[in-house]
Amino acid sequence: MSEEPSFTPRVFSGIKPSGGLTLGNYLGAIKRFVDWQEAGTHETIYCVVDLHAITVWQDPAVLHSATREVAAGYLASGIDPTKSILFNQSQVSAHTELGWIFSCVARMGWMNRMTQFKDKAGENAEKASLGLYAYPALMASDILLYHATHVPVGEDQKQHVELTRDIAQKFNHDFKVAFFPETEPVIEGPATRVMNLRDGTKKMSKSGESDMERINMTDDADTIAKKFKKAKTDPEPLPESMEDLAGRPEAKNLVDIYAGLSGRTDEEVIAEYAGAGWGRFKPALADLAVEKLGPISTEMKRLMADPAEIDRILAHGADQAREIAEPILSETFRIVGLVGR
Ligand code: TYM
């Protein structure tokens, strides 16, 4: 008989409130979170990871409102608090408690390999916060505190979810238990790495220098149209096949975005627009983006006008999250040999 424990099918994922939400966050994360919620095959838990945000400096007032803005982004996109658990990380102190234990399980050498730390700390790693370095241990605790089996993320988070598996494995091995699951990263769909609109070799991010390089979920229709119109492309029209997009990062990015927004595959988009020039494709893309993002941004503004309601939803989600987390944390303490919880 197998001794493998079976885990409740459960999805966990999170977004940092370290700036406004971008089209990358929407296509690479939130839209897919809604799909998991609606599929109904897994319990779904979504978090605003405010403790991760403070690994780099955040103005307190800005952090406070960005936390609500990310919550509003989730809700406006279709995360339904009666179907999913939605909360902010700092309200559930078990995250930091398990995060400490995982800091003692993870090895320095593992952390040294994290490309995101290297990117973020840059040349001045000596001046980076200790929290930025330990970031992946806290992320592993976010996931494993709920025994999450699946973690939908964009491509940039793959290494962190793999590290989460390493931590689970080492914990289970060191303490001779089969307590934590080996969580699967789920990186699917055409838009798991949305690129910068001015430089197709860089990721679209909330912290990029120029606003023209990203679409924000709160941009209005004119701004969206202007940004796509000015997006960098090459002189060639769209080709007949995806293979012919190789070496054309900006062109591929716009096709990926179109596919992500329309719920189609890259191949289907290429089939429709083969031979089209940018003068035809860009306005079609802008119209689609306005059609999909317009109602979300309107709803975000409506929600943001009632912060008390957002806070109420987050507090309720935190209560639900604690109910799952507490027994798992207590059992972890017992396994480790800590007295009293
Ligand atoms: P964050 O806040 O940087 O991004 C949130 C989610 O959005 C995805 N994403 C993108 N996807 C496609 N193209 C892009 N340009 C793009 N930019 C961002 C990210 O991959 C992510 O899925 N460490 C995480 C937050 C986190 C977390 C977790 C995630 C903390 N704990 C536990 C999952 C599970 C982060 O910084 O994401």
Residues whose N, C-alpha, C, O or C-beta is under 5 A from the ligand:
A	BS01	TYM	F12 S13 G14 I15 K16 G24 N25 G28 A29 V49 H52 M139 D142 P152 V153 G154 E155 D156 Q157 A191 T192 R193 V194 M195 K203 M204
